[in-house]
Amino acid sequence: VLTGFLGAGKTTLLNRILTEDHKHKIAVIENEFGEEDIDSELLVQSGAEQIVTMNNGCICCTIRGDLSRILTNLRLKRDKGELKFDRVVIETTGVANPGPVCQTFFMDDAVAPFFRLDGVVTIVDAKHGSQTLDEQPVAKDQVAFADRIFISKRDLVSAEEYEALRSRLVAMNPRAVIEPADMGNVPVEKVLDIYGFNMNDILDLDPGFLTGAHHHHHGDDVAAFMFVSDKPFDAARFEQYIQSLIAVYGPDMLRYKGVLYLKETDRRCVFQGVHMLFSADVLGPWGEKKPETKIVIIGRNLPKEAILKGFESCLAG
């Protein structure tokens, strides 16, 4: 899922994906409300959804309605041999929260069995990014949902301005890899196979978040915080607490993920969620790793201290 506020550079990146000789068979779904269309030479806008095959084998499609229907149409055409693709890139509108798009892949019975959500890539404009984050709540959601953030137009700002924006983004989402992108000049490999929704125990965080460098930020209502403990959870208490937490704060819990140390088992448990949708899995034994719980929550106006105390109360005595 490719997102970013109006003018950030999504279409530049998409045009690159659609024309570069990268050997991937990609279907790009472009939302018709985008601030600018895919290069008009590549895509003729007419009728219902328009599907065009590019000379590099990619497919481009404009949405004229429901995402679930478009994905199903593409899949059926692929099954019949009418289209060839093995990946889909969805560009959301510049003013859209990517949350509902992500939820489609978990909740929609016509989509979930056939498509795996790989990750969310967000483009942030270095020149106007800070002002956009100040003024547009949806831009914060786009950052919060991201598994990878590319900062465009870096050449238009000073090194200090760039670092200030980057620090702000880390405070909002320490899970995301953050890199500059020049005129959509991003290798396709950095957009595909990022496994942002994979059930594993990898919880890489930006070192700036862990060292506390993120505390000098703007008091954004979207922020990240972390719970860490080398004491085990009581599994029943934890499950009850996380369910009540999601029931109360789910709409404002944008992305969350944890690796859990549970008293009742010698195996690692992982969980992750988007808003009210929450899933968990049991992985292998801890092995050489020291058992430890790590939970990261990215949300909007969440009562951090109260939530952390709640986690403390779930620890086994």
Number of C-alpha atoms within 10 A of each C-alpha: 22 26 28 31 29 20 17 23 25 30 21 17 21 22 16 17 23 25 14 15 12 15 9 18 17 23 26 25 25 23 20 19 15 19 16 16 17 24 13 9 6 16 17 15 15 8 7 10 17 14 19 17 17 15 12 16 20 26 21 24 23 25 20 16 12 8 16 16 14 17 20 15 12 20 20 13 13 14 11 9 9 10 19 19 16 13 16 22 21 22 24 22 21 24 18 19 22 26 18 12 17 18 16 16 18 17 13 11 11 14 18 15 11 11 16 15 19 20 22 28 27 27 29 33 24 25 20 17 23 20 11 17 23 13 11 12 16 18 25 25 24 27 28 34 29 27 24 22 28 27 23 25 21 18 12 13 13 12 10 9 15 21 13 15 20 23 21 23 24 26 28 28 31 30 26 24 16 21 13 21 21 15 14 21 13 16 14 14 10 11 21 18 12 15 14 18 17 13 18 19 18 11 14 10 15 18 12 15 20 13 9 10 14 22 13 11 15 12 11 15 14 22 23 25 21 17 16 16 16 13 16 19 24 17 18 11 15 20 13 11 17 17 14 12 15 18 12 12 18 20 15 18 24 23 26 22 26 23 26 26 26 22 15 12 12 14 17 22 22 22 18 22 19 24 20 18 15 17 11 15 13 16 15 9 13 14 10 6 8 9 20 17 20 18 20 21 25 26 28 21 13 18 10 16 10 10 17 15 11 16 19 16 15 19 19 15 9
